[in-house]
Amino acid sequence: MKFLHTMVRVKDLDKSLDFYCNLLGLKENRRTVYEEWKCTLIYLGAPNNPEAEIELTYNWDAEDYTIGRAFGHLAFEVDNIYTTCERLLKAGIEINVPPRDGWMAFVRSPDDISIELLQKDKPLKPQAPWSEMENIGWW
């Protein structure tokens, strides 16, 4: 058995691609347009692990999606959790669980998908302002 991908539906394709590609650093592996189903599927992978993918499903007919709490979250290892969180914060992304311990943080995508960020290798030394920030919302 081989893991292929996790699919998430997105409401605003440009906003979602900006979040996953420009802010998190994933790369678009391929894109398929299905005229008959009125949808576009975009597969994203991490630069050093492209075979484990996220499929963004964009249905052309607008629809509001609810997020089931049973889904959980997507998790990504990052080279520097403080740098990643700073970039997200500057882009207007709320940090739901700040990396107080230098190891783990949670944010949400534009479609409210919970995203866990984990520091590569070992935790970084705790530092302000992250070590003093409170949790916000849900993750």
Secondary structure as GFF3:
##gff-version 3
##sequence-region A 1 139
A	DSSP	beta_strand	5	9	.	.	.	ID=ss1
A	DSSP	alpha_helix	13	17	.	.	.	ID=ss2
A	DSSP	pi_helix	18	23	.	.	.	ID=ss3
A	DSSP	beta_strand	27	34	.	.	.	ID=ss4
A	DSSP	beta_strand	39	46	.	.	.	ID=ss5
A	DSSP	beta_strand	49	59	.	.	.	ID=ss6
A	DSSP	three_ten_helix	69	71	.	.	.	ID=ss7
A	DSSP	beta_strand	74	78	.	.	.	ID=ss8
A	DSSP	alpha_helix	81	90	.	.	.	ID=ss9
A	DSSP	beta_strand	95	97	.	.	.	ID=ss10
A	DSSP	beta_strand	104	108	.	.	.	ID=ss11
A	DSSP	beta_strand	114	119	.	.	.	ID=ss12
A	DSSP	three_ten_helix	130	132	.	.	.	ID=ss13
###
